[in-house]
């Protein structure tokens, strides 16, 4: 729609005058700027946090909770102090730990991210818990997630990411069901730390 309007206005100035060339350059720069806008909306490569291999486990109708997993690498000492997403009523950082022969899961107030050191959020360890899901999370969709960080000076920073929903981790082999992560389904449905899979308790 822009091109016809531009050619119509340009036709008012016959011949390659300096004014015509100036307008042409301005229009070219404007169109180039429009094409560059989507790239500017992406997180900067030199930002405070690098997020890799992020995914959220798909859920099924009636399932109230699920987990989000990723690898985080901070460019400077940071602390993950919270998260938020519009798809869940409650979003927390959780830790799973084997105590004796019982696997327990609990919410933690923060997670240290040493500078330059990758921290894996994965099933069976540290992970992000999304509870009170507002609707089922379907595979092959994306969920907006905001990670809340605090630097060494106490300043708060936020990193927005779009996390894909899947039935298993990226690159993982073999089938996996949305309900296979028992802790997240049971935990979210009960609203408290209930049974995590067969024989495991929170």
Backbone torsions as a table, in degrees:
resi	resn	phi	psi	omega
1	UNK	NA	-25.0	-176.2
2	UNK	-75.7	-40.0	-172.1
3	UNK	-57.9	-47.8	179.6
4	UNK	-58.8	-39.1	-179.7
5	UNK	-65.0	-40.0	-179.4
6	UNK	-65.9	-46.3	-177.5
7	UNK	-65.2	-32.3	179.5
8	UNK	-67.6	-43.7	-179.9
9	UNK	-69.3	-38.6	-178.8
10	UNK	-65.7	-27.6	-177.4
11	UNK	-69.3	-12.2	179.5
12	UNK	-74.7	-16.2	-176.0
13	UNK	-115.0	94.5	-177.4
14	UNK	-70.2	141.8	176.2
15	UNK	81.8	157.9	-177.1
16	UNK	-80.8	65.8	-179.8
17	UNK	-73.3	165.8	178.7
18	UNK	-62.5	-36.6	179.9
19	UNK	-65.2	-41.4	179.3
20	UNK	-62.4	-43.9	-179.2
21	UNK	-64.3	-37.9	179.3
22	UNK	-63.7	-44.8	178.5
23	UNK	-63.0	-38.5	-179.8
24	UNK	-62.7	-42.6	179.7
25	UNK	-66.0	-40.0	179.1
26	UNK	-62.5	-43.7	-179.3
27	UNK	-64.2	-42.5	178.9
28	UNK	-61.1	-44.1	-180.0
29	UNK	-64.2	-39.3	179.5
30	UNK	-63.2	-46.8	-179.9
31	UNK	-65.4	-38.4	177.5
32	UNK	-62.8	-39.1	178.2
33	UNK	-63.5	-38.7	177.8
34	UNK	-62.7	-40.8	179.5
35	UNK	-67.0	-28.0	-177.1
36	UNK	-83.2	-15.1	-176.5
37	UNK	-57.0	-45.8	179.6
38	UNK	-57.3	-36.6	179.9
39	UNK	-66.4	-35.5	179.9
40	UNK	-67.1	-23.7	-178.1
41	UNK	-80.5	-9.3	179.9
42	UNK	-80.8	154.6	177.3
43	UNK	-59.9	139.3	179.5
44	UNK	-66.6	143.4	-177.8
45	UNK	-63.9	-29.1	-178.8
46	UNK	-96.4	24.7	-179.0
47	UNK	-69.0	176.4	-176.3
48	UNK	-72.0	-17.5	-174.0
49	UNK	-142.0	132.2	174.3
50	UNK	-102.8	125.8	-178.3
51	UNK	-112.8	125.0	-178.3
52	UNK	-131.3	156.1	173.6
53	UNK	49.4	39.0	-178.4
54	UNK	-79.4	139.9	174.0
55	UNK	-160.3	156.1	176.0
56	UNK	-120.7	134.3	-179.8
57	UNK	-71.1	130.2	179.2
58	UNK	-61.5	149.4	179.1
59	UNK	-118.1	167.3	179.8
60	UNK	-116.6	161.0	178.4
61	UNK	-54.5	134.8	-178.8
62	UNK	91.9	-13.3	178.5
63	UNK	-85.3	124.6	-172.5
64	UNK	-95.7	-11.1	-177.4
65	UNK	-145.8	156.3	175.9
66	UNK	-156.0	175.4	-175.9
67	UNK	-115.7	153.6	175.0
68	UNK	-120.9	140.6	-173.1
69	UNK	-136.2	150.5	-178.5
70	UNK	-175.0	171.9	173.3
71	UNK	-112.9	127.5	-177.5
72	UNK	-114.9	131.5	175.5
73	UNK	-131.1	114.5	-178.6
74	UNK	-88.7	143.1	178.7
75	UNK	-81.3	-12.7	177.1
76	UNK	-149.7	164.5	-179.9
77	UNK	-56.2	121.8	-178.7
78	UNK	-136.1	164.7	174.7
79	UNK	-132.0	128.1	174.7
80	UNK	-81.3	115.1	-174.2
81	UNK	-112.2	-3.8	179.3
82	UNK	174.1	177.2	177.3
83	UNK	-156.5	164.0	179.5
84	UNK	-149.6	148.5	176.1
85	UNK	-155.7	143.0	-179.7
86	UNK	-73.4	-9.8	-175.8
87	UNK	-88.5	-8.2	-176.7
88	UNK	-135.0	146.3	177.5
89	UNK	-75.0	-29.8	-179.2
90	UNK	-133.8	133.0	176.9
91	UNK	-136.1	123.7	-174.3
92	UNK	-138.7	159.7	170.3
93	UNK	-88.9	129.2	-177.2
94	UNK	-123.3	157.7	175.7
95	UNK	-127.9	134.7	172.4
96	UNK	-110.3	133.2	-176.9
97	UNK	-143.7	138.1	177.3
98	UNK	-85.0	116.7	177.9
99	UNK	-114.4	104.2	-172.6
100	UNK	70.7	-119.9	176.3
101	UNK	-111.3	17.6	-178.3
102	UNK	-117.7	128.3	176.3
103	UNK	-87.8	121.8	-178.4
104	UNK	-117.3	146.5	178.1
105	UNK	-125.8	136.5	179.6
106	UNK	-147.8	154.9	175.4
107	UNK	-77.5	142.8	176.8
108	UNK	-122.2	146.2	-175.5
109	UNK	-71.3	-25.8	-177.0
110	UNK	-160.7	164.1	178.2
111	UNK	-137.8	122.8	-178.5
112	UNK	-73.2	134.2	177.3
113	UNK	-120.6	95.3	-179.9
114	UNK	-64.2	150.6	-178.5
115	UNK	-63.6	127.8	175.9
116	UNK	73.0	4.6	-178.1
117	UNK	-111.6	124.3	-179.2
118	UNK	-71.2	135.0	176.1
119	UNK	-118.8	120.5	-178.1
120	UNK	-91.3	127.6	170.5
121	UNK	-103.0	111.5	-171.3
122	UNK	-147.7	161.9	176.7
123	UNK	-57.3	136.0	-180.0
124	UNK	89.3	0.6	179.4
125	UNK	-144.0	-141.7	173.6
126	UNK	-68.3	141.4	177.8
127	UNK	-161.6	171.7	177.2
128	UNK	-102.9	132.4	-176.8
129	UNK	-108.7	124.4	176.3
130	UNK	-109.0	117.3	-176.0
131	UNK	-121.7	164.6	-176.4
132	UNK	54.7	51.2	-179.8
133	UNK	-58.8	136.8	-177.7
134	UNK	-81.7	-19.8	175.5
135	UNK	-164.5	161.0	178.9
136	UNK	-60.1	143.2	177.0
137	UNK	-95.8	113.9	-174.9
138	UNK	-90.0	143.2	177.3
139	UNK	-59.4	149.4	178.5
140	UNK	71.2	19.3	170.7
141	UNK	-112.8	177.1	179.2
142	UNK	-127.6	147.1	-177.4
143	UNK	-122.1	128.1	175.5
144	UNK	-74.1	133.8	-177.8
145	UNK	-136.8	133.5	177.3
146	UNK	-112.4	121.0	177.0
147	UNK	-95.5	128.7	-179.1
148	UNK	-101.8	121.2	-176.4
149	UNK	-118.1	157.2	173.6
150	UNK	-131.1	129.4	-178.3
151	UNK	-88.2	-177.8	-175.0
152	UNK	-63.9	-22.6	179.7
153	UNK	-90.4	-1.7	179.3
154	UNK	91.5	0.3	179.7
155	UNK	-76.3	139.7	-178.8
156	UNK	-92.4	137.4	176.3
157	UNK	-130.1	153.0	179.2
158	UNK	-125.7	136.5	178.6
159	UNK	-122.4	120.6	-179.7
160	UNK	-97.1	131.3	178.9
161	UNK	-134.5	153.0	173.8
162	UNK	-106.5	113.0	-171.9
163	UNK	-104.4	126.4	178.5
164	UNK	-71.2	147.0	176.7
165	UNK	-98.4	133.5	-177.4
166	UNK	-148.2	165.7	177.7
167	UNK	-87.9	-14.0	176.9
168	UNK	-154.6	167.6	-177.4
169	UNK	-62.9	147.5	177.6
170	UNK	-55.2	127.6	179.2
171	UNK	84.7	-5.3	-179.7
172	UNK	-74.1	142.1	179.9
173	UNK	-96.4	152.6	175.7
174	UNK	91.7	154.2	-179.4
175	UNK	-71.9	152.2	175.8
176	UNK	-150.3	134.9	-179.1
177	UNK	-92.9	159.5	179.9
178	UNK	-64.4	-28.4	-177.2
179	UNK	-93.0	5.0	-175.0
180	UNK	-69.6	-24.6	177.3
181	UNK	-84.2	82.7	-170.9
182	UNK	-56.5	-37.2	-177.1
183	UNK	-60.2	-43.9	-174.7
184	UNK	-70.8	-40.7	178.7
185	UNK	-67.1	-50.1	-177.7
186	UNK	-67.4	-42.1	-178.3
187	UNK	-61.7	-45.9	-178.6
188	UNK	-67.6	-38.3	-177.3
189	UNK	-69.0	-35.5	-177.1
190	UNK	-85.7	-22.1	179.0
191	UNK	78.5	-2.7	177.9
192	UNK	-141.2	175.0	-176.5
193	UNK	-75.8	95.8	-179.9
194	UNK	-99.7	-153.5	-176.2
195	UNK	-72.3	135.0	176.6
196	UNK	-105.3	91.4	178.8
197	UNK	72.7	-178.2	-178.1
198	UNK	-71.9	126.6	175.0
199	UNK	78.2	0.9	-179.6
200	UNK	-113.6	139.6	179.8
201	UNK	-126.5	153.4	174.2
202	UNK	-83.7	NA	NA
